[in-house]
Amino acid sequence: MVYLTRLEHFNAAHKLFNPSWSIEQNEQAFGKCANENWHGHNYELYVTVKGQPDPGTGFVFDVKQLSLLIREQVVEKVDHMNLNVDVDFMKGKMCSTENLAVGIWNELMKHLPAGVQLHCVKLYETPRIYVEYYGE
């Protein structure tokens, strides 16, 4: 099995706020991330696919096509957006990095060609905080 990873970047705003909790509970749980005026991140998105290299091209998946897929199915939907308000696949969900990674996985899964499997979505919220999701 060969693993191929593509890195993409996007900027987005969000807030962590549970509407069934009081403002005090939200501030205690989420701190500054519960700011009513939102806050933003410069996300780094690593998408890893796996498969056997094609005998004719030597590719698991054409990296240009992988980049296009990620940009069309994810980046164009989230870049410079408010994740809580503007992104359909995040509607009704807590906009944590964990849930965003799962949402990105679900968006990409629908569009991979036969023989190519999604292995991992790694999403950096900051240089020191990231989430990895393997579809489990």
PyMOL commands that set and color helices and strands:
alter all, ss='L'
color gray80, all
select helices_A, chain A and resi 23-34+63-78+88-90+97-109
alter helices_A, ss='H'
color red, helices_A
select strands_A, chain A and resi 2-14+39-51+81-82+117-126+129-133
alter strands_A, ss='S'
color yellow, strands_A
deselect
rebuild
show_as cartoon
